[in-house]
Amino acid sequence: PAERPERVSRESAKTFDSANHCVLGERYSSLIKQAAEGDTEALTLLLRVARPVIYDWASQMTGDRDEAEDITQAVLVRVWIRLPGFRGVSRISSWLFRITANQVSENRRRETVR
């Protein structure tokens, strides 16, 4: 079974340390591994924990809450699809940030085309 916090709440799912560094990878490494191996319960928990972090990044990058919500949903789908390919060479937070930044760029390109 996955290592899971007692309860998943905003407090227990906090993914930043006092220096505001993302510690998702360090605290949830076994959860990430199990989710990547197909454990749906672990994946659900991982997405629940990662969601506020992704939303905060998207919100900071766009300055728009609605767009940040759309981007967050798109990123969570991409994470769900691509997690089995995550090799763990980089931190999970770096990987999530890159997916988020790429989604923001993709949304901006779409807006430019319209």
C-alpha positions as CSV (number, residue, x, y, z in Angstrom):
1,P,0.0,0.0,0.0
2,A,1.0,3.6,-0.6
3,E,2.4,5.8,2.1
4,R,-0.4,8.2,2.7
5,P,-0.9,11.1,5.0
6,E,-3.6,10.5,7.6
7,R,-6.0,12.8,6.0
8,V,-5.8,14.8,2.8
9,S,-6.6,18.4,3.5
10,R,-5.1,21.6,2.5
11,E,-2.8,21.5,5.6
12,S,-1.7,17.9,5.2
13,A,-1.3,18.2,1.5
14,K,0.9,21.3,1.9
15,T,3.7,20.9,-0.6
16,F,6.0,23.8,0.3
17,D,8.5,24.1,3.1
18,S,9.2,27.2,5.0
19,A,11.5,28.5,2.3
20,N,8.7,28.1,-0.2
21,H,10.4,25.2,-2.0
22,C,8.2,22.5,-3.4
23,V,8.8,19.3,-1.5
24,L,6.2,17.1,-3.2
25,G,8.9,14.7,-4.5
26,E,10.6,14.2,-1.2
27,R,7.4,13.7,0.8
28,Y,5.5,11.6,-1.7
29,S,8.2,9.5,-3.6
30,S,6.6,6.1,-2.9
31,L,3.1,7.5,-3.8
32,I,4.5,8.8,-7.1
33,K,6.0,5.4,-7.8
34,Q,2.8,3.6,-7.0
35,A,0.7,6.0,-9.1
36,A,3.1,5.6,-12.0
37,E,2.8,1.8,-11.7
38,G,-1.0,2.1,-12.1
39,D,-2.3,2.3,-8.5
40,T,-5.5,4.4,-9.1
41,E,-5.9,5.3,-5.4
42,A,-2.3,6.6,-5.3
43,L,-2.9,8.5,-8.5
44,T,-6.0,10.1,-7.1
45,L,-4.2,11.2,-4.0
46,L,-1.2,12.5,-6.0
47,L,-3.4,14.6,-8.2
48,R,-5.3,15.9,-5.2
49,V,-2.0,16.9,-3.6
50,A,-0.6,18.4,-6.8
51,R,-3.7,20.3,-7.9
52,P,-3.2,23.4,-5.6
53,V,0.4,23.7,-6.6
54,I,-0.4,23.5,-10.3
55,Y,-3.2,26.0,-9.9
56,D,-0.9,28.4,-8.0
57,W,1.7,28.2,-10.7
58,A,-0.9,28.7,-13.5
59,S,-2.5,31.6,-11.7
60,Q,0.9,33.3,-11.2
61,M,1.7,32.7,-14.9
62,T,-1.6,34.0,-16.3
63,G,-2.9,36.4,-13.7
64,D,-6.4,35.0,-14.5
65,R,-8.3,32.7,-12.1
66,D,-10.6,31.2,-14.8
67,E,-7.7,30.5,-17.2
68,A,-5.6,29.1,-14.3
69,E,-8.5,26.7,-13.5
70,D,-8.7,25.6,-17.2
71,I,-4.9,25.1,-17.3
72,T,-4.9,23.2,-14.1
73,Q,-7.5,20.7,-15.5
74,A,-5.5,20.3,-18.7
75,V,-2.3,19.7,-16.7
76,L,-3.9,17.1,-14.4
77,V,-5.1,15.2,-17.5
78,R,-1.5,15.3,-19.0
79,V,-0.1,14.1,-15.7
80,W,-2.5,11.3,-15.5
81,I,-1.6,10.2,-19.1
82,R,2.2,10.8,-18.8
83,L,2.9,9.7,-15.2
84,P,3.8,6.1,-16.2
85,G,6.6,7.6,-18.3
86,F,8.0,9.7,-15.5
87,R,11.5,8.3,-14.8
88,G,12.3,10.2,-11.7
89,V,15.4,11.7,-13.1
90,S,14.2,15.2,-12.2
91,R,12.1,16.2,-9.3
92,I,8.3,15.6,-9.7
93,S,7.9,19.4,-9.0
94,S,10.2,20.3,-11.9
95,W,8.3,17.9,-14.1
96,L,4.9,19.3,-13.0
97,F,6.1,22.9,-13.4
98,R,7.3,22.2,-17.0
99,I,4.0,20.6,-18.0
100,T,2.2,23.7,-16.5
101,A,4.4,26.2,-18.3
102,N,4.0,24.3,-21.5
103,Q,0.2,24.3,-21.1
104,V,0.3,28.1,-20.5
105,S,2.3,28.6,-23.6
106,E,0.0,26.3,-25.6
107,N,-3.1,28.3,-24.4
108,R,-1.4,31.6,-25.3
109,R,-0.6,30.3,-28.8
110,R,-4.2,29.3,-29.3
111,E,-5.4,32.8,-28.2
112,T,-3.0,34.4,-30.7
113,V,-4.4,32.3,-33.5
114,R,-8.0,33.3,-32.7
